[in-house]
Amino acid sequence: MITTVWNWYWYKASRYGWGIIFSVGVIFGVVVWGGFNTFMEYTNTLEFCISCHEMEQKVFQEYKKTVHYSNPAGIRVVCSDCHVPKNWTDKLIRKIKASKELYHKLMGTIDTPEKFEAKRLELAESVWASMVASNSRECRNCHSYDAMDFAKQKRRAKEKMQEGMRENKTCIDCHKGIAHKLPDDYEDDD
């Protein structure tokens, strides 16, 4: 069977030239690229993110109590909105870095609530550092100083947001613990 297909293909290729080879290559490339992108987008879904019990039992339960999960506007932010860049190149880099998380999943680094709590500060600091490095890019996909109506904010929020804008702070400089519980051993500078 394979020999028959192989012989037919090379007969046609020699008869019609490299056009067939090129066409098959393009079709193959589109299928592979499409499959890769589809899988990459699937890994950005809430269902995928909470498919391991560590996330479902700990972080997801915390997130469900926040304004990012349920709010008057009915807008739900999912894990990838905060943890995965929108731009394709940055998204690919983040997915490559996520392979470290798969290694730790296989090794059982945080597979119990106790192990997770013991590593929570280290994990949080890693996420915070990446958010500072990107100038809270994922936060700014939804929140921007230009769109804020300071007149509708409470006094303290207005003062702090305007101070942050003047000092060019990133969102995570002030909003640690906005979607997840702060680590027990975290000490706030402010």
Phi, psi and omega in degrees: 000308181296320179297320180297313179297317181299313180296318178300314182300311183290331174296312180295319181297319180288330181282317185257001176084195185285354179302319180293314180300316179298315181298315178297318178298318179295315180298314178300315180299318179296317180296313180295312181297317178297318178296319179298312180295321179297315179294320180298319178291324177300323180289356176264001182277153178300319181300318178294315184298323182262015182287342175263145188295333179299316180285317183297317185278334185250283191294320180296320180296323177292314182299325181296344180265006185255168178292340178286339179268315183221129183204166182301331182280347180074023180261124180250128176263132178254170186313311184295334179298328180261332189251354182229125179297155179280319183297136191300315182296313178295324178297316180297318178299317179297320180294323177295317178296330180294343178298333175297322179294323177295320177301312181293329175298313180295326181279349180075029183300322182229038187277001174232156178304324180292316178295320179298312180297324179295330181258358187304314181297315179299315179297314181297316181297326177295314179295316180300318180298319179291327178290321176296316181299328180264009183057041180051042183308316182292324176298316185288350172297331180247327185249130174218147178301322182298329182269354183282136174259091184301331181295335181266358180271154175294158186308307183297317179298315180300313180298313183293319180294318179292324175297315178299321179295315180297320184271003179056043178282155173272161182303317186289344176301325183247340189248040174291142179082013182287329181240346180221155178299138175290146177299145180302325183267014179280134176244122181281134179285331188267000000 
